[in-house]
């Protein structure tokens, strides 16, 4: 996997937010930048189905403002909203994700998911084996689970998250890319592109997830 960072963020001292609790709306003329702005993925069976097998990455959204200042500063405690274009990509606050060891997991979970985590009708069934219910990064070889406040027995896969910026003006998100769009009219099927949208109301930016040539 290759990351196209596309920008270099200079972290300035954040503005003091005092004892503010609820995130604020961004002032007019504020701007948002996202790092990385694009991600390139190789075609892989890991992205064919929504089956908890994929890859994760960290995305930082930085809010600066107002944009018409000669020296804009990072803005603290500004609400940043992230939305994915479908349920194949999870977007979460970074604090919602927990790494873990899974006793009894197979040596090669990527291939074992197809054999052990689907029912007779070919539907993903995370209750087939205990380890099937966890998210697995096929590139890093790591299992993940969601914190109790974000997990649900129904297998909810969130495509929306709102995160406030910190003292550096940064809102950090966790993305898990589970499934990419596929064009099944071709043989073999072609893996397409997807996008994640970040917004502060007065400005927005998209992170493009591309399939490499």
N, C-alpha and C positions, 0 to 999 in steps of 0.2 A: 504494500500500500504506500502511495506517495501523497504527501500533504503539500498543497500549494498555499503557502501562508499569505502571500499577497499584501501583507502590511506589517509594519513594525511599530508596535505601540510603545510610546514612552510613558512610563507610569509616573505621574506627577503626584505631589502631595494632595490628598483629598480635602475637600471642604468639610469643615466640622458640621455634623448633623445634630450635635447635642444629644438630647434624650429622645429623639424622634423614634416612633415605633412603626406606625403604618407607612408603607412606601408612598412617595410623592409622585405626582405626575411631572413629566419633564417640562421645563420652561420652553416657551416658544424659541425657535432657532437652535435648540440643542441638537446634537448629532450623535448617531450611534455607529460604532465600527465593530466588526466581528472578526475574531481570529481563531481558527483559519476561516478564510472566505470561501474556500473550495476544498473538496476532498476527492481524490481519485481512487476508485476501487477496481481491482481486477474482477473479471467475471468469475463467479464461484458458486458452487451448489449451496454454500452457506446462506446465500441471499435469495434462493428460489422460493422458500416457504417461510411463513411466520411460525417458527418452531423453537425459539429461544436460542438459536445458534446464529452468531453474527460477530460483529466487532463493536467495541465501544471507543468513544473519544471524548475529550474534554473541549468545550467551546467557551471562550471568554467574550462577552459583549461589553464594550466600554462606552460609557456615556460622557460626552464632553459638552460644555456649553457656557454661555450661549455662543453660537457659531460665528456671530459677527464681532466678537471680541478679538483683539489682536493676539491675545495669549489665552485661549480658552482653557479652563481647568476641568478636571474630572469631577463629576457630580455624584455625591453620596446619597444613598437611600432613594434612588429613582427606580420605579417599577419597570422591569424589562420583561416583555412577554415573548415567548417562543412558541411557535406553532409548526407542526409538521404537516406535510401534504397528505398523509395517510397513516394507517396504523402499523406500517412496517418499520417505522422509526419511532423509538421512545425518546421523549425529551423530559428531563427531570432536573430538579435542583441537585447539585452535586452531593449534598448532605443526605440525599435519599438512598444512596447506593452503598451497599456493604459487600466487601469481598469476603469469601469464605472458602474453607476446605470442605469438600463433599465426600465423606467416607463411602466407599463402595462404588464410586463413579468409575466407568471404564477408562482404559488407558487412552483411547481415542474417541472422545465423546462426539466429535463431529460426525463420524460415520455411524456411531452407535445410536445416535438420535433417530436416524431413519429406520433402524431395525427394532428399537426398543420403546420408542416414545409415540408410536402411532397405533391406532386401533385397527381392527380388521377392515374397516371401511376406508382407511387411509387418512383419517382425521387425526390431527395432533392431539394427543391425550397425555397431559403432563402428570396424571396420576398413575400412569402405567408403571413407573418406577420413581422412587423418591428423588433421584438426581435429575429427572426430566423436568422438574418444575423450576429449576434454576436457570438463569441466563448464563451463557457460555461464550466467551470471547475466543473464537477459533484461531486468532492470530497470536494472542498472548498466552493462551492455555489457562485462562482463569475463569472461575465461577463467580457469579454475583447474585445477590438478592436485593429486593427493595425493602427499605425500612418499613416497619409495621404501619406507619401513617400513610404510606403510599401503596402498599400491597393489598390485594384482595383475593378472596378465594375464587372469584369468577374469572381470574386471569386478565384483569383490566390492564390495557396497554395505553398509557396516557400519551396523547399527541399535543398537549398544551401544558405549559408551566410558566409561572410568573415568579421572578427572582429579583430582589432589590440589589442595587449596586452597593459595594462596600466602600471603605474609605479611599480606595484608589479609583473609584468610579467603575468598578468591574462587577458584572453579574456572571457567575460561573455556572454553566450547565453541563449535564451529562447526557450524551446521546448514545443510544444503542441501536445500531443499524442491523435489523433482523431480516428484513425483506426489501428487495428493490423491485421496481416495476419491470415486468418481462413482456416481450412481444412474442406470443406463442404462435403467431401466424407464420413465423419463420422456422426453419429446421436446420440447425438447432435453434431453440428460442434465444432471442437476444435480450441481454440485460440492459435496461434503460437507466435514466437519471431520476433523481429526486431532489427535493429542496426542503430547507428548514428556514422559517421566516422569523426574524427578530424585530420587535417594534417597541418604540417608546411613545407612540401616538403621533408625535410631530416629525418623526423620522423612522425609517426602517431599512433593513438590509437582509439579503437572503444569503444563506450558506448553500452552495450547490454541491450535491453529491453526484459525482460523475463516474460513469463506467469508462475506464481507460481503453484506448484502442489496442 
